[in-house]
Amino acid sequence: MSGLVVDAERCIGCRRCVRACGSAGIEVVDRLARPTQGCILCGACVDACPVDAISIERDASASGQDLDAYRDIWVFAQLDAAGSVERVALELVGKARQLAAVRGCRVVAVLGEGAGASDDNARLLMSSGADEVLRCRDDRLATLDTEVYARWLTSLAEERRPETVLLGATAFGRELAPAVAVRLRTGLTADCTVLEIDQASGQLQQTRPAFGGNLMATIVCPGHRPQMATVRPGIFPVPDPADGSSLTASSEGDATSDGQTSGERPASGAAADDVTEVKLDPAVSSRIRVLEHEPVDAGASIADAEVLVVVGRGIGSKKNLPLMRRLAELLGAELGCTRPLVEAGWLEYRHQVGQTGVSVAPRLLLSIGVSGAIQHLAGIGGAQTVVAINEDSEAPIFGASDCCVVGDCIEVVNELVAQLERRS
Ligand SMILES: Cc1cc2nc3c(=O)[nH]c(=O)nc-3n(C[C@H](O)[C@H](O)[C@H](O)COP(=O)(O)OP(=O)(O)OC[C@H]3O[C@@H](n4cnc5c(N)ncnc54)[C@H](O)[C@@H]3O)c2cc1C
């Protein structure tokens, strides 16, 4: 059985473990630490112990699984309404490539398509960093039907045993991931913003905002496989198509345990033998009948914007929105905003950037009159260059910015617009 082990010879009864424990899972009696029934094996006491007296013994059989039998990182390649791979799937392939470099394993993209689909999606996934694509071309997968997809992914995972499965936290991904996790009897962490992996154990450290974004919680799934996580779109960059260099340049390109250079994979599109055709059980049928599709025109998504102007309460009044729109127009940018502007009814929710809005990853983000609250910053981590205008030189947004302009944002934007208009 898994459990907390205290080395009585080493323990000095200092109670640091008790203070570090968040679940009353350890106590000190007669100057000796001992676990209580509240222990959840989180390891906080192990880290806190100054004399290395505490360790966790893990027994793989506690979950009935041989954890070593699980290998590789899978990315679910969701398709959009037009049948193309969603951007978030490519972002995840790029991240999986980095994790695989640390772990010394492969990246496998899982792709479900309609029967007549071309090779384009498989090729794109390979050139974005996948080592293999598991593809099923079957009309039952042409519609995003959670039950059909869940049964397909579950049986594939049971058969091939991935160590980690990543999905985009799209509306469909959020529905599919728990449906698969519960069938596989494993853990799932939703809405991760940071993913790291332990080279030796393959344990995925899944970090996500908790308690309204006031702290970041790192969650692990020590006893079950696969470990599953969803990640919101825009958190990680889309990898450049493989030319060798872009995929190997990652700073996570450490040497793997077997001495290979990590992150490297052949520069290729999809060679036929990189794509493995897999089947969907003939017994699986959809209980959903699609009567008609009604496209919703929600306008361009700020998640995909290359250039983004984000406005906050510092713009002062709704009357200043046309000026901000004009700036966005001149820059070829989309318009985003902070939550208070949505709550005030100045802009629709689809413009909201942040933890409870959209995560964005533009090349350039111009932040205007935004304080930089942690819930807002949670959504802009993927931006390449941030330029912020704020009258308060101490505003937290400046801590996340590459270029800081201290001044009245209306004055600065008026000047910017005038200069851009002169040039155009
Ligand atoms: C659970 C939870 C989830 C949340 N989710 C989100 C989210 O997804 N996205 C989000 O944005 N917020 C979110 N929030 C709200 C968040 O905490 C902040 O309240 C919000 O981001 C602040 O918006 P703001 O920067 O526009 O306004 P403020 O914090 O009021 O900042 C206005 C800034 O404008 C500056 N300013 C004022 N006048 C001028 C001027 N004339 N020129 C230049 N600068 C000026 C000020 O110095 C200030 O820094 C969430 C909060 C909670 C509790």
The ligand as a Gaussian input file, in Angstrom:
#p B3LYP/6-31G(d) Opt

LIG

0 1
 C      -12.966000      35.111000     -10.035000
 C      -12.566000      36.330000     -10.812000
 C      -12.336000      36.216000     -12.152000
 C      -11.948000      37.331000     -12.906000
 N      -11.724000      37.194000     -14.235000
 C      -11.274000      38.260000     -14.933000
 C      -10.960000      38.135000     -16.318000
 O      -11.108000      37.073000     -16.948000
 N      -10.497000      39.227000     -16.958000
 C      -10.317000      40.437000     -16.335000
 O       -9.873000      41.393000     -16.988000
 N      -10.628000      40.577000     -15.039000
 C      -11.111000      39.533000     -14.330000
 N      -11.433000      39.705000     -13.029000
 C      -11.420000      41.082000     -12.470000
 C      -10.037000      41.507000     -12.029000
 O       -9.795000      41.084000     -10.713000
 C       -9.890000      43.035000     -12.097000
 O      -10.891000      43.601000     -11.291000
 C       -9.988000      43.617000     -13.497000
 O       -9.130000      42.946000     -14.389000
 C       -9.614000      45.091000     -13.445000
 O       -9.920000      45.659000     -14.665000
 P       -9.236000      47.021000     -15.129000
 O       -7.760000      46.809000     -15.183000
 O       -9.923000      47.462000     -16.374000
 O       -9.658000      48.053000     -14.018000
 P       -8.875000      48.660000     -12.790000
 O       -8.298000      47.616000     -11.921000
 O       -9.788000      49.639000     -12.173000
 O       -7.638000      49.429000     -13.452000
 C       -7.735000      50.565000     -14.199000
 C       -6.305000      51.021000     -14.509000
 O       -6.358000      52.138000     -15.359000
 C       -5.392000      53.080000     -14.930000
 N       -5.865000      54.395000     -15.356000
 C       -6.883000      55.130000     -14.868000
 N       -7.044000      56.265000     -15.579000
 C       -6.082000      56.250000     -16.528000
 C       -5.720000      57.115000     -17.569000
 N       -6.423000      58.262000     -17.815000
 N       -4.679000      56.809000     -18.367000
 C       -3.978000      55.656000     -18.156000
 N       -4.291000      54.785000     -17.188000
 C       -5.325000      55.067000     -16.391000
 C       -5.310000      52.923000     -13.447000
 O       -4.032000      53.349000     -12.989000
 C       -5.521000      51.427000     -13.270000
 O       -4.269000      50.739000     -13.267000
 C      -11.822000      38.602000     -12.285000
 C      -12.048000      38.698000     -10.910000
 C      -12.419000      37.585000     -10.175000
 C      -12.649000      37.721000      -8.706000

